[in-house]
Amino acid sequence: MKNSIFKDREFLRKTLVLTLPLAGQSVLSTLMHLISSIIIGKLGDQIIATNNVATNIYGLFSMMISGCITGAVILQAQYWGRKDTAAIRKLMTVTIYLAVFFSAVGLLAVHLIPEKLIMMYTEDTGLLEYGISYLQMLSYSLLPFGLSTAIIMAFSSMGRVKVGFQMELMNSILSTLLGIMLVHGFGGIPAYGLIGYAYAQMISRVLCFAFSVWYLFKNDSVMEYRLKDLAILPEKELLWLYIRTDYPVFASDTLMMLVSMIQTIIAGRVSTEYITANSIVHNIWMTAALFGMGCGKAAAIIIGNSVGAGDLEEAQNLAEKYIQLSGLIALSVAVTIYIIAEPIIGRYVISEAANKTVHDLITPSAITAIITIYQLIIGHGVVRAGGQVRETTAVELLAAFLVSLPAGWLAAYKLQLSPAMIYIILRLDKLITAIWALIKVRKKKWIKNLLVTQ
């Protein structure tokens, strides 16, 4: 096969070197959520549903923060292709200030209108009993999460991904151990129930932020960021380039999280059991798709570096190889879902109705996983990182708001289709985005060096 990935050992080596630590971060993060959901799952259906709703609301605000940082990372990766660390430092300063701003927005929202946020998802008022205090405590984790992410992702854009893995390892261990102790009680520590997990999250995120600051100032000799850099904002041209690059990424990531929220809202109106089942299936899917998610992030860094260095032919060759790699990973993910599903489901204490719904969603999850892997690696990792930021955003949002959400609402409320069909229909936007991205790469109309205006 022409341009085969199996004949290019350097491509595989470089991809693996970046993918393994990035996938490792996802592995640790997902295992943490999986273990914590199992711990919480011992408390019953309603607590699982409460955790899922609160986590989705928290996720919206954390995605706003991540959206600001992702746009900067796209530029930072291209600047690293030029070895321009001054621009990387200035962009990190911007993301730090934006992380503070959106953390404050999230904190205010969950303290001023918690009932309205929770009741968007479900008509079950029983979720309010634990949901409000849990969500409010969880919101205190936003600021340390945002600040540490801004620091770690700047290093990742330069190919220094091990520090992110180390921080996620620290977060996973702390969250898991503290979660076990604070949710169920241990060694004289009282059992706080669901709220105990929020305490665990907050403590671990603060300590991870401290670790990222230590690494930045004591262990870095490449970016050389100093406290005085907090006062050095980008010049007008760089700031405008960041805004032009980031606003579609921010809009895409935030609105796609909103899409996920609306999907959960639609599911929540079906039944509380559907919320519970969807939460469990999501954990199964995430566990299976970890390597693919890491590969998508690695592709974004490698493609961004090549485009920034002006090697556009190499960027196209890399994109073609990532298409081949995506197919292998996608099939592996689908098979893995079937292998790990039953052992994971068996760890939950849920009702018979929720258990049946979970099993009904396994095959749809495997099918949509294949599509989603292509979307993550080719759509985000290749096309968006290659400079097609606004175009990718437009396709994702149009597909979601014009196709999957209206069709999902119709399937759930008017046609009253099965949970499996609702699950698939709500993810049609990923199919559309994946097909569009593949066409762009094949036609060689996706590379845009964002720094040529500099």
Order of alpha helices (4+ residues) and beta strands (2+ residues): alpha-alpha-alpha-alpha-alpha-alpha-alpha-alpha-alpha-alpha-alpha-alpha-alpha-alpha-alpha-alpha-alpha
